[in-house]
Amino acid sequence: MFDFTVLGVGHLALAVVLTLDVLLTKQRPVSAVLWLAVVWAFPYGGALAYLSVGVDRVRRGAAARDASKALVAQRAAWHPTFERLAVDYVHPDREEAHKYPAQHIFRSSDPAVRPNRVFRGNRAELLVEGDNFYPALFESIDKAESSVHLQTFIFGRDNTGRAVLERLASRVGEGVECRVLYDRFGSTHAYLSRFFEGARAAGVKICSITQANPLKGRFQINLRNHRKIAVIDGRIGFVGGINIQDKNVGSRAGGVPIRDYHVKLEGPAVSDLQFQFVEDWHFASREPPERFLETKYFPDHQPAGDALVQIVPGGPELKGHGLADVFFGAIVAAERSITIVTPYFVPDEPIVQAVRYAALRGVAVRLVVPKRSNHWYTDFAARTLFAPLLKAGVRIFERRPPFMHAKALLVDDVYALLGSANLDYRSLHLNFETNVEVADHVFLDSISKQVEAEIAESDELTYEQHRSRSLPRRLAENFCYLFQPML
């Protein structure tokens, strides 16, 4: 019998409103049915759960992001050289497009990334672990002439974090503008301990970004800004998976730092990386994006190398999921080989099917994952996907410790996709991420050698080994996979 008290009527009204939202926005039937059950079965608690972790898009703040996206059109208007260095794979000049490598892959992925463009004339350098990344970052910061923009998911309250802040504070004293943007969830310890106050007092502009701020109409604690980028003077960019923390430094991690990759960029593609920072900075600080429409932030670029580069943003905006489409497009475009390196392998069904079918049609497919990651439940969920992949001919390698947090997709020895995004549902659809596509024989040789080194430190998993795992283990894995949309 229905409860006609004030609380009962309130629950009914709230459940009806949220039911309409679920039916209008949830594209996966299983997810929709589960959330409908939660909303109706648990008065108020179910509604709170849905508003907190069930809403996987940005409502409030969308206008702010749209306003900053206008920078793309304006930026192109001031810098015609951007158009001169762009390669259009959507409406290509056939002779022009055929001059560059990976055309069959970019033709598949480019439509998902617009308005970002594929740029030629870049230089890309692979940086492995913090022992390579931090020295390169510090050198660039020391040489900065006008601005340093740094964004990270985890800003450690440790020696590495302190060294970064001290360096930025020093440069501010020399007249360089320095901005730091960090995710409040990933950097909880630093945020709560007022770790940034000294640098802020010295003049470093520091903002936190969060999707869970009721005062601003944001309740989505399930959405995080997972990007790790840096832009110096609008000319040098860094993008990848390395956070700001001691765990990435060999001497501070007991000689076993987390394995991770970053890319140093020079050339016109850095402008799209700068744009990505400005969009997030505006969202967090409300500083007008027009403030950055200056050549010191978006300088004119001359060719710096031979690499084709495209910046690939990802996030739960209302207009689709470009990052997932790029992964899917690159995989289905493969003709000879695919190598996937990821710490967590729990993608959505289309990507799993694309990987499986690539192996069935004769593409040599390899998947490299950690033997043990830092999230056991994600490891369990991933193992439920291994059987059909192994049966199709995918070779799976489990990388022995230390923990491998690296993310890379290599296709046909001519294309690489690297960045902050793991190959899981969270990175593809919930988090704000930034990846980079690179086509350059020097860079591909470097990343290929690095991946082969990871495989050399791995144990190959066979179908027979996987099939022999115990019944309790299989049950636990299948149970963990039920939470795939949140992993």
TABELKA-V61515 format. One record per backbone hydrogen bond with DSSP energy under -1.0 kcal/mol. CO is the residue of the C=O (numbers start at 1). NH is the residue of the N-H. E is the energy in kcal/mol with one decimal. If there is no record, write none. Layout:
# TABELKA-V61515
co: (CO;CO)
nh: (NH;NH)
e: (E;E)
This chain:
# TABELKA-V61515
co: (5;6;7;8;9;10;11;12;13;14;15;16;17;18;19;20;21;22;28;29;30;31;32;33;34;35;36;37;38;42;43;44;45;46;47;48;49;50;50;52;59;61;62;63;64;65;68;69;70;71;72;73;74;75;79;80;81;85;93;94;96;97;102;103;105;106;109;110;113;118;119;121;122;123;125;127;129;129;130;132;133;134;135;136;137;138;139;141;146;147;148;149;150;151;152;154;156;158;159;160;161;162;163;164;165;166;167;168;169;171;172;177;178;179;180;181;182;183;185;187;188;189;190;191;194;196;197;198;199;200;205;207;209;211;213;213;214;219;220;224;228;229;230;231;232;232;236;237;238;239;243;244;245;246;247;248;250;253;259;260;261;262;263;264;265;266;267;268;269;270;271;272;273;274;275;276;277;278;279;280;281;282;288;289;290;292;294;294;307;308;309;310;312;314;315;316;321;322;323;324;325;326;327;328;329;336;337;338;339;340;341;346;348;349;350;351;352;353;354;355;356;357;358;359;364;365;366;367;368;369;375;376;377;378;379;381;382;386;387;388;389;395;396;397;398;399;403;408;409;410;411;411;415;416;417;418;422;423;424;425;426;426;432;433;434;435;436;437;438;439;440;441;442;443;444;445;446;447;448;449;450;451;452;455;457;459;462;463;464;466;470;471;472;473;474;475;476;477;480;481;483;484)
nh: (9;10;11;12;13;14;15;16;17;18;19;20;21;22;23;24;25;26;32;33;34;35;36;37;38;39;40;41;42;46;45;48;49;50;51;52;53;54;55;222;62;65;66;67;68;69;71;72;74;75;76;77;78;79;82;84;85;120;97;98;99;100;106;107;109;110;112;113;116;87;309;304;307;266;264;262;132;133;134;136;137;138;139;140;141;142;143;144;177;233;179;231;181;229;183;244;158;162;163;164;165;166;167;168;169;170;171;172;173;176;175;148;205;150;207;152;209;187;188;191;192;193;195;194;197;200;201;202;204;203;180;182;184;220;216;218;217;221;223;432;240;151;238;149;235;236;232;265;230;263;245;156;248;249;258;130;255;256;405;129;241;127;239;125;237;123;270;271;273;274;275;276;277;278;279;280;281;282;283;284;285;286;291;292;293;294;297;298;122;439;119;437;435;433;317;58;325;326;327;328;329;330;331;332;333;364;412;366;410;368;408;425;352;353;354;355;356;357;358;359;360;361;363;362;338;395;340;397;342;399;379;380;381;382;383;384;385;390;391;392;394;367;461;369;459;371;259;341;417;339;414;415;411;438;409;436;424;346;428;429;430;431;226;314;420;312;418;310;416;308;444;445;446;447;448;449;450;451;452;453;454;455;456;458;400;398;466;467;468;469;474;475;476;477;478;479;480;481;483;484;486;487)
e: (-2.8;-2.4;-2.3;-2.3;-2.6;-2.6;-2.9;-2.4;-2.2;-2.4;-2.1;-2.0;-1.7;-2.7;-2.7;-1.9;-1.7;-2.6;-2.4;-2.8;-2.2;-2.2;-2.3;-2.1;-2.1;-2.7;-2.1;-2.4;-1.7;-2.7;-3.6;-2.7;-2.3;-2.3;-2.7;-2.0;-2.7;-1.5;-1.3;-1.4;-1.5;-2.1;-2.6;-2.4;-1.8;-1.7;-1.8;-1.7;-1.8;-3.2;-2.1;-1.5;-1.6;-1.8;-2.0;-1.8;-1.8;-3.0;-3.1;-2.0;-1.2;-1.4;-2.7;-2.2;-2.1;-3.2;-1.1;-1.6;-1.7;-3.0;-2.6;-3.4;-2.8;-1.8;-2.6;-2.5;-1.3;-2.1;-2.1;-1.3;-2.6;-3.2;-2.3;-1.8;-2.5;-2.6;-1.3;-1.1;-2.7;-2.5;-2.7;-2.7;-2.5;-1.4;-1.2;-2.2;-1.6;-2.5;-2.3;-2.0;-2.2;-2.5;-1.9;-2.3;-2.7;-2.0;-1.9;-2.3;-1.6;-2.2;-1.9;-2.6;-2.6;-2.5;-2.6;-2.1;-2.4;-2.0;-1.1;-2.5;-2.9;-1.6;-2.2;-1.1;-1.2;-2.6;-2.6;-1.3;-2.3;-1.3;-2.8;-1.9;-2.1;-1.4;-2.1;-2.2;-1.5;-1.7;-1.6;-2.7;-1.4;-3.1;-2.6;-2.7;-2.2;-2.0;-3.0;-3.5;-2.0;-2.5;-1.0;-4.1;-1.4;-2.3;-2.4;-1.5;-3.0;-1.5;-3.0;-3.0;-2.6;-3.0;-2.0;-2.1;-2.6;-2.8;-1.7;-1.6;-1.2;-2.5;-2.4;-1.7;-1.8;-2.6;-2.4;-1.8;-3.0;-2.6;-1.8;-2.1;-3.2;-2.1;-1.5;-2.1;-1.6;-2.5;-1.3;-2.2;-1.8;-2.3;-2.9;-3.0;-3.0;-2.3;-1.0;-1.2;-1.9;-2.2;-2.2;-2.5;-3.1;-2.6;-2.2;-2.5;-1.3;-2.6;-2.4;-2.4;-2.7;-3.3;-2.6;-1.8;-1.7;-2.7;-2.1;-2.4;-2.5;-2.8;-1.9;-1.6;-1.8;-2.0;-2.3;-1.5;-2.8;-2.5;-2.8;-3.3;-2.2;-3.6;-1.7;-2.4;-2.2;-2.4;-1.6;-1.0;-1.9;-3.1;-2.4;-1.3;-2.5;-2.9;-2.9;-2.7;-2.3;-3.1;-2.6;-3.2;-2.2;-2.4;-2.2;-1.2;-2.3;-2.9;-1.8;-3.3;-1.5;-1.5;-2.2;-2.2;-2.1;-3.0;-2.1;-2.3;-1.9;-3.1;-2.2;-1.8;-2.2;-2.4;-3.1;-1.8;-1.7;-2.7;-2.1;-1.8;-1.7;-2.3;-2.3;-1.7;-1.6;-2.3;-2.1;-1.9;-2.3;-2.8;-2.3;-2.5;-1.2;-1.2;-2.1;-2.6;-2.3;-2.4;-2.5;-2.2;-2.3;-1.8;-1.6;-2.0;-2.4;-1.1)
